[in-house]
Amino acid sequence: MFARVGSLTNQSDKQSCLSCAKAHETDLQKVCSKPQQVEKLCASAKPVLGGYDVVEYFSLKPTDQGVVGSSEFTHNFTSPDKDGSLRFTYEFWFSTAQNRDKFAADPWKYAPKNGGY
């Protein structure tokens, strides 16, 4: 949701993030109870898939919307380069500690298969 917004609107990343956050205020209220949390989100490095919980997608019905994770439940995943050396580290957010732990136990089961981060 928040990734690459600045490049599309020619605004600074933080400003475009705040504009996007305002547009998605209802969704953000589920995980950001204070305006300071939104500020922190927009000022920080962006999590994979805009912070949506990748584990939760496996339990959603086709008509359900994704669930936004929280910076409280994160996991840094380092994937290998083509030669097998560890190179790229990505931060994933989860809506619960249980989902974070499921991801940590088997990240390749849940990580996007074709990049997307």
Protein Blocks (a to p, Z undefined) as FASTA:
>chain_A
ZZoklmmnopafklmmmmmmmmmmmmmmmmmmbfklmmmmmmmccdehhhpafklmmmcc
fkbccddddfklccddddddfkopafbdcddddfbfklmmmmmmmmmlmgcfkgoZZ
